[in-house]
Each structure stands twice: as C-alpha cells, then as structure tokens.
Amino acid sequence: MVVHSNIPTHKEMKKGNLEANTKTVPFYKLFFFSDSTDVLLMIVGSIGAIANGVCSPLMTLLFGELIDAMGPNQNNEEIVERVSKVRKCVTN
C-alpha cells in the first residue's frame, strides 16, 4: 500500500522540485477566527513571557549585590548589617 501526501520529501526539497502552489496568508488574517478568549490568552501569554525574560537579569543583579556585600566582610562583624542593607534595597 502506497500513501501519497502533499508534504515534500527531503530529496524533493534538496533538488528544488517543490510545486509553486503553496498558499500564503497575510499576518493579520492569522487571527481572523479568534474570539475574545483567544485574545485574552495571547495577552496573558505575552505578559508571562515578558515576566519570565525579566526575572533572570533581575536575579543576577540581586545575587551580584549579595555576593558583593558578603565578599569583603567574611571575617567581620558587619556582615549581617551589610546583607540586611542589600535586602532592604531590594524590597523597597
């Protein structure tokens, strides 16, 4: 049994034997059939992606400040005060 599909094989793609009957859709028509739920989910997903991308640099800055506060004060009595100052700057 032989199954034929419209998906080009790797050999056809390599040779350039693709048919020119592929149909393209403009970007604004991609969301033509979307409803309010789809729009809401796209907005929430975009906000979540932005928040996820911002977290890593912020954590790098926070831990950098924390390491800088602890580094020179390892054998010092002021280490708790310096680390508390970093924590207060982050929370305020």
C-alpha positions in Angstrom: 0.0 0.0 0.0 1.5 3.3 -1.1 0.5 6.5 0.7 0.9 9.8 -1.1 1.0 13.1 0.7 1.4 16.7 -0.2 4.4 17.1 2.2 7.6 17.2 0.2 10.3 14.7 1.0 13.8 15.6 1.9 15.1 14.7 -1.6 12.5 16.9 -3.3 13.4 19.8 -1.0 17.0 19.3 -1.8 16.5 19.2 -5.5 14.2 22.2 -5.5 11.3 20.3 -7.1 8.7 22.0 -4.9 5.5 23.0 -6.6 4.6 26.7 -6.6 1.0 26.0 -5.4 1.7 26.8 -1.7 -0.7 29.4 -0.4 0.4 32.1 2.0 -1.7 34.1 4.4 -1.1 37.6 5.5 -0.2 38.1 9.1 -3.4 40.0 10.1 -5.5 37.1 8.8 -3.9 34.6 11.1 -6.2 35.8 13.9 -9.3 36.2 11.7 -11.3 33.5 13.5 -10.1 34.3 17.0 -12.6 35.2 19.7 -12.2 37.2 22.9 -10.9 34.2 24.8 -8.1 33.7 22.3 -7.1 37.4 22.5 -7.1 37.2 26.3 -4.9 34.1 26.3 -2.5 35.8 23.9 -2.2 38.8 26.1 -1.7 36.8 29.3 0.9 34.6 27.5 2.8 37.7 26.2 2.8 39.2 29.7 4.0 35.9 31.2 6.8 35.6 28.6 8.0 39.2 29.3 8.0 38.5 33.1 9.9 35.3 32.5 12.5 37.1 30.5 13.0 39.9 33.1 13.5 37.5 36.0 16.9 36.2 35.1 18.7 39.6 34.8 17.0 40.8 38.0 18.2 37.7 39.9 21.7 38.2 38.5 21.7 41.8 39.9 20.3 40.7 43.2 22.8 37.9 43.7 25.6 40.1 42.5 24.8 42.7 45.2 24.5 39.9 47.8 27.9 38.5 46.9 29.5 41.9 46.9 28.1 42.5 50.4 29.4 39.3 51.8 32.8 39.1 50.0 34.9 41.6 51.8 33.2 41.1 55.2 33.7 37.3 55.7 35.6 37.7 58.9 33.9 40.8 60.0 31.1 41.5 62.5 29.3 43.8 60.0 28.3 41.1 57.6 24.7 40.9 58.9 24.2 44.6 58.6 25.6 44.7 55.0 23.5 41.8 53.8 20.4 43.4 55.5 21.1 46.6 53.6 21.0 44.7 50.3 17.8 43.0 51.3 16.2 46.4 52.3 17.2 47.9 48.9 15.6 45.1 47.0 12.4 45.0 49.0 11.9 48.8 48.9 
